[in-house]
Amino acid sequence: MNTGIATKVRHVHLSVFLKKSGSAWMLFASRTGRSKAHHLREFIERGLEDIEDYYLAAEVLARIRSGEEDAMKADDFWCDDVYR
């Protein structure tokens, strides 16, 4: 079935050289039975998600500070008796 939507997954290959060969992540990899590459890939992906979250939050904060967007006080948000 052709949906008309082209999807393409790209993989980027890279090499990483670390100063310490006895790093904690290497020990972690050996204890979990997963490869060092698996853990590095997971650390990078999570780190990228965290960085993206940071930049999105910074954009919202900038809009709040400039008056383009309003923020609600926590007390006002949680004022409903359902949450108490």
N, C-alpha and C positions, 0 to 999 in steps of 0.2 A: 504494500500500500504506500503510495507516494503522498505525503502530507504537504509537499511543497516547501517544507522548512528544511533548510540545510543545516546540519549540525556537524561540527568537526571538533574532535578533541585533540588538543595539541599537548604534547609532552615536551618539557624542556629538560635536557640533560645537563648537569653541571657537576664539576668536581669540587670537593671541599677538602682543604688541607688544614688540619688543626695542629696547633703547637704542641699540645699534650696528647700523647697517644693513650695514656691511662686515665682519660677523662671519666667522670661519673656516668655519662651517657653510654659509654662503651660497656661499663660494668652492668648498667641497667639492661642493655641490649642482650648481653650474655645470660642474665638472669631470666629475662622474659622469653628467650628462645626466638626472638625476632631479630632481623638483621639491623645493623647500624644504619643502613640506608633507609629502612622502614621508619626508624625512629627520627632520623634527621628530616625525612620528608614530612612526617607528622608535626614535628616542632616548627618547621618552616611554614606549613599550611596554617597551623594555629596562630603562629606569630603574625602572618599576613592578615588573618581575620581580626586579630586584636588591633593591628594598626589601622585597618579599615574602620573598625568601630570607633577608635580614637578620633580619626579625622571626621567621621560623620557627627560625632558628639561635639567636636570643636566647631563645626559649621553651625549646628543648632545653637550653641552657646553664643557664637558671634551674632546670630540673628536675634537672640534674646537681648543681648547687650545693646544692639543697635535699635531695638524697639520694633523690629519687623515681626517678631514672634513673642507671644506671651508665655509665661511659665506659671504653673499653679503651685501654691504652697502645699507641702505635704499634709499639714493639718486640714486644709480644705479638701484635699483629695480623699483622705481617710475619715471624713466627718460622718459618713453613713454608718448607722448602727450595725450593719452587717459585718463591718470590719473591726468592730470593737469587742 
